[in-house]
Amino acid sequence: MRILAIDTALERCAACIMADDSPEPLAQESMDLARGHAEALLPLVERVVARVEGGFESLDRVAVTVGPGSYTGLRVGLSAARALGLACGIPVVGVTTLSALLAPLLAADEDYLGQGYLLAAAIDARHGHVYFQALSQDGGIAVPPVLLPLAEAVRLLGSGPAALAGSAAPAVAAAAASQGLRAVVPEGHIAPQIAWVASLGLVADPAHALPRPLYLRGPDAQPQDHMRLARR
């Protein structure tokens, strides 16, 4: 099976193609990007697909990050993934950004779970809040995806130790350390790695891993009802 993975959920625009019989991507490209995902994504996807034999016709599946993350970024990625799936006649699966962050920590079992670490992903949600998910020391879900204050995320780490990933991981680790808890942020685990999005997409069940947005909260922009013009 060959999969195209797309990520525009946070401040990165990335795509890769991976086959289930290869540990490394066949082609990949990413760029740090706070804005402009809509303009950058499709040209980036075209460049990645052009590097593999068979092009779009060789694809069996599309994976896309579904959040939590930027409201606009998620819509860009989901729209592109659905359009590509429809055009190629192949299924589209959703992968959460929190799962993509946790996957490499989980794969390093001897370094963390094997040493009694709780694994957690924390993404900056602004205004002192984080998107958070944690795995227990046996690899089960200790805290499902949730939006909460940073201080509450620290409390949910328990007595530690913990290994953290995500854009808010350094802040959570620092707050944990101030309370005497051991929390580490492995190098290279601040943003989701597109290869892990592809790997998770390869094993996902299309019947359950649907390409639907996981916002965890509504958009920041709200209609100003008190300034609405009266209808005639």
C-alpha positions as CSV (number, residue, x, y, z in Angstrom):
1,M,0.0,0.0,0.0
2,R,1.2,3.5,-0.8
3,I,-0.1,6.6,1.1
4,L,0.1,10.3,0.6
5,A,0.1,12.2,4.0
6,I,-0.7,15.8,4.4
7,D,-0.3,18.1,7.4
8,T,-1.4,21.7,7.6
9,A,-2.8,21.6,11.1
10,L,-0.2,23.8,12.8
11,E,2.6,26.1,11.7
12,R,4.0,23.7,9.1
13,C,2.9,22.7,5.6
14,A,4.1,19.1,4.8
15,A,3.5,16.1,2.6
16,C,5.1,12.8,2.1
17,I,4.5,9.5,0.3
18,M,5.2,6.2,2.2
19,A,4.8,2.6,1.3
20,D,3.9,-0.1,3.9
21,D,6.9,-2.1,2.9
22,S,9.4,0.7,3.5
23,P,10.5,2.2,6.8
24,E,11.4,5.6,5.2
25,P,9.3,7.9,3.0
26,L,9.6,7.6,-0.7
27,A,9.4,11.4,-1.0
28,Q,8.7,14.2,1.4
29,E,8.8,17.9,1.8
30,S,7.9,20.4,4.5
31,M,8.2,24.0,5.3
32,D,7.6,26.1,8.4
33,L,4.6,28.3,7.7
34,A,2.5,30.4,10.0
35,R,0.1,31.4,7.2
36,G,-0.5,30.8,3.6
37,H,-1.1,27.0,3.7
38,A,-3.8,27.3,1.1
39,E,-1.4,28.8,-1.5
40,A,1.5,26.5,-0.6
41,L,-0.1,23.1,-0.1
42,L,-1.1,21.9,-3.6
43,P,2.2,22.9,-5.3
44,L,4.1,21.2,-2.5
45,V,2.0,18.0,-2.9
46,E,2.6,18.1,-6.7
47,R,6.4,18.3,-6.1
48,V,6.3,15.4,-3.7
49,V,4.1,13.2,-6.0
50,A,6.3,14.0,-9.0
51,R,9.3,12.3,-7.2
52,V,7.7,8.8,-7.1
53,E,7.1,6.4,-9.9
54,G,3.5,6.2,-11.0
55,G,2.5,9.6,-9.6
56,F,-1.0,10.0,-8.3
57,E,-2.1,6.8,-9.9
58,S,0.2,4.8,-7.6
59,L,-1.5,6.0,-4.5
60,D,-3.9,3.8,-2.4
61,R,-4.8,6.1,0.4
62,V,-4.6,9.7,1.6
63,A,-3.9,10.6,5.3
64,V,-4.5,14.1,6.7
65,T,-4.1,15.7,10.1
66,V,-7.5,16.5,11.5
67,G,-6.5,18.6,14.6
68,P,-6.5,20.0,17.0
69,G,-4.8,22.9,15.5
70,S,-5.4,26.1,13.4
71,Y,-9.0,26.4,12.3
72,T,-8.0,27.7,8.9
73,G,-5.1,25.2,8.5
74,L,-7.3,22.2,9.2
75,R,-9.9,23.3,6.7
76,V,-7.2,23.7,4.0
77,G,-5.7,20.2,4.6
78,L,-9.0,18.4,4.9
79,S,-10.4,20.1,1.8
80,A,-7.3,19.1,-0.2
81,A,-7.2,15.5,1.1
82,R,-10.9,15.0,0.3
83,A,-10.5,16.4,-3.2
84,L,-7.4,14.2,-3.9
85,G,-9.2,11.1,-2.5
86,L,-12.2,11.8,-4.7
87,A,-10.1,12.5,-7.8
88,C,-8.0,9.4,-7.3
89,G,-10.9,7.2,-6.1
90,I,-9.1,6.2,-2.9
91,P,-10.0,6.4,0.8
92,V,-9.0,9.3,3.0
93,V,-8.2,8.8,6.7
94,G,-7.7,11.3,9.5
95,V,-4.8,11.3,12.0
96,T,-4.9,13.6,15.0
97,T,-1.9,15.9,15.6
98,L,-1.7,14.7,19.2
99,S,-1.4,11.1,18.0
100,A,1.3,12.1,15.5
101,L,3.3,13.7,18.3
102,L,2.9,10.8,20.6
103,A,3.8,8.1,18.1
104,P,7.6,8.6,18.1
105,L,7.7,8.7,21.9
106,L,5.7,5.5,22.0
107,A,8.0,3.9,19.5
108,A,11.0,4.7,21.7
109,D,9.6,2.2,24.3
110,E,12.9,1.4,25.9
111,D,13.7,5.1,26.5
112,Y,10.3,6.1,28.0
113,L,7.5,3.6,28.7
114,G,10.1,1.0,29.6
115,Q,11.5,3.4,32.1
116,G,8.2,4.2,33.7
117,Y,7.5,7.5,31.9
118,L,4.1,8.9,31.2
119,L,3.9,10.1,27.6
120,A,2.1,13.4,26.8
121,A,1.5,15.7,23.9
122,A,0.8,19.4,24.5
123,I,0.0,21.9,21.7
124,D,-0.1,25.7,22.4
125,A,-3.8,26.7,22.2
126,R,-3.0,30.3,23.4
127,H,-4.4,32.3,26.3
128,G,-2.7,30.0,28.8
129,H,-4.4,26.8,27.4
130,V,-3.1,23.7,25.7
131,Y,-4.4,20.9,23.6
132,F,-3.4,17.8,25.6
133,Q,-3.4,14.0,25.5
134,A,-1.5,11.5,27.6
135,L,-0.6,7.8,27.6
136,S,-0.2,5.9,30.7
137,Q,2.9,3.8,31.6
138,D,1.3,0.7,30.0
139,G,0.6,2.6,26.7
140,G,-3.1,3.1,27.3
141,I,-4.9,6.4,27.1
142,A,-4.6,8.2,30.4
143,V,-6.0,11.5,29.2
144,P,-8.0,11.7,26.0
145,P,-7.7,14.8,23.7
146,V,-8.8,17.8,25.6
147,L,-8.4,21.6,25.8
148,L,-7.4,22.8,29.3
149,P,-5.3,25.3,31.2
150,L,-1.6,24.7,31.2
151,A,-1.6,24.3,35.0
152,E,-4.2,21.5,34.7
153,A,-2.0,19.7,32.2
154,V,0.9,19.8,34.7
155,R,-1.4,18.4,37.4
156,L,-2.4,15.5,35.1
157,L,1.2,14.5,34.7
158,G,0.9,13.1,38.3
159,S,4.1,12.4,40.1
160,G,6.1,11.9,36.9
161,P,8.4,11.3,35.2
162,A,7.0,12.4,31.9
163,A,8.2,12.7,28.3
164,L,6.5,15.5,26.4
165,A,6.1,16.5,22.8
166,G,4.4,19.4,21.0
167,S,4.7,23.2,20.8
168,A,3.6,23.7,24.4
169,A,5.8,20.9,25.7
170,P,8.7,23.2,26.9
171,A,6.3,25.3,28.9
172,V,4.6,22.3,30.5
173,A,8.0,20.8,31.3
174,A,9.2,24.0,32.9
175,A,6.1,24.3,35.0
176,A,6.4,20.7,36.0
177,A,10.1,21.2,37.0
178,S,9.1,24.2,39.1
179,Q,7.0,21.7,41.2
180,G,9.8,19.2,41.5
181,L,8.5,16.9,38.7
182,R,10.9,15.3,36.1
183,A,9.6,16.1,32.6
184,V,11.8,15.9,29.5
185,V,11.2,17.2,25.9
186,P,13.2,15.1,23.5
187,E,14.9,17.0,20.7
188,G,12.9,17.2,17.5
189,H,9.5,16.6,19.0
190,I,8.0,20.1,18.9
191,A,6.1,19.6,15.7
192,P,4.4,16.5,14.2
193,Q,6.7,14.6,11.8
194,I,5.0,14.0,8.5
195,A,6.4,10.5,8.2
196,W,4.6,9.5,11.4
197,V,1.3,10.9,10.0
198,A,1.9,8.6,7.1
199,S,2.7,5.6,9.3
200,L,-0.4,6.1,11.4
201,G,-2.5,6.6,8.3
202,L,-1.2,3.2,6.8
203,V,-2.6,1.3,9.8
204,A,-5.8,3.4,10.3
205,D,-9.2,1.9,9.6
206,P,-11.0,4.1,7.0
207,A,-14.3,3.2,8.6
208,H,-13.4,4.8,11.9
209,A,-10.5,7.2,11.2
210,L,-12.7,9.7,9.4
211,P,-11.3,12.9,7.8
212,R,-13.3,15.1,10.1
213,P,-11.9,18.1,12.0
214,L,-11.1,17.7,15.7
215,Y,-11.3,21.4,16.9
216,L,-11.8,20.9,20.7
217,R,-13.0,24.5,20.7
218,G,-14.9,26.9,18.4
219,P,-13.2,29.5,16.2
220,D,-11.9,32.7,17.8
221,A,-13.9,34.9,15.5
222,Q,-17.5,35.2,16.7
223,P,-20.4,37.2,15.2
224,Q,-21.2,40.5,16.9
225,D,-24.9,40.1,17.6
226,H,-25.1,43.4,19.4
227,M,-24.0,45.3,16.3
228,R,-26.2,43.4,13.9
229,L,-28.2,45.7,11.6
230,A,-32.0,45.5,11.9
231,R,-33.7,43.6,9.1
232,R,-36.4,45.4,7.1
